[in-house]
């Protein structure tokens, strides 16, 4: 019985460590990208990013006078088959 409890506790500890790692990765992935970071991420020029965003081709977030992009939404843009 004691051995089973130790095994369960060990498995719970492993699951907890995995969840903590996943949360940290998710936080990093969801940090908004600047226009320069989005350009590097998509391997496009900053002017192309501005053009695509203004035409509604790229999803963006506007905060005051700054424009940000979601890494997740940019990945969805890529997966949807949009061409550069």
N, C-alpha and C positions, 0 to 999 in steps of 0.2 A: 504493500500500500504506500509506504513512504517513498519507494523508488518511483512509483507512478506519479506521485505529487511532484517530485523533483523533475521528472521528465516534462510534466505539464508546465511547471514554472519555467523551465528552460525554453520550451517552445513559445511561451508567452513573452519571455524576454526577447527572443529573436524577432517575433512579430512586432513588438514595440519598437525595436531598433529599426526595422524595415519601415515602419510607419513614420518614424521621426525623419529618416532619410528621405522618404517620399515627400513629406511636407516641406523640407528644406529645398528640394529640387523644384517643387511646384512653385514656391515663393520666388525662386530665382527666375523660373520660366515666365512667371506672370508679371515681373517687373516691367513696366512700360518701356518701350524702346524709343529713343530719340530718332529723329529723321536720319541722322548719320548712322546710327546702329541698324535701323531698318534697311538702309541702303547696303550696308555691309552684309547683313543677314541674307538679303535677296540677291546680292551681287549685282546691284544696279546703281546708277549714279543718283545723287541727291535730287537733281533736277527731274529725273525720270520718276522718282518716288513722288515728288510734288505734283507732277503732271497726272500720274495715275490716281493719286488721292483726290485731286480736284475734279477729275472725270468720274469719280465714284467707283473706280476699279479696285482701289485698295481701301479697306476699312481703317479708320483712324479715330483718335480721340483728340478733341481740341480742348485745351485748358488755358484759358486766358489767350495769350498770343502764341502759345506753343502747341505743336502737333506731336502726338505720341502714337505708337502702334503697339498692338498686342502680338506677342510672338505666336500665341496660339492661333489667332486669326490670320496671321501671315502664313502660317503652316497650312491652314485650311485653304487659303488662296492658292498656294502652290499645288496642293493635292487636287484642287478642283480643275486643274489643267490649264490655268491661265498662262499665256506665253509672255515672255519678257518683252 
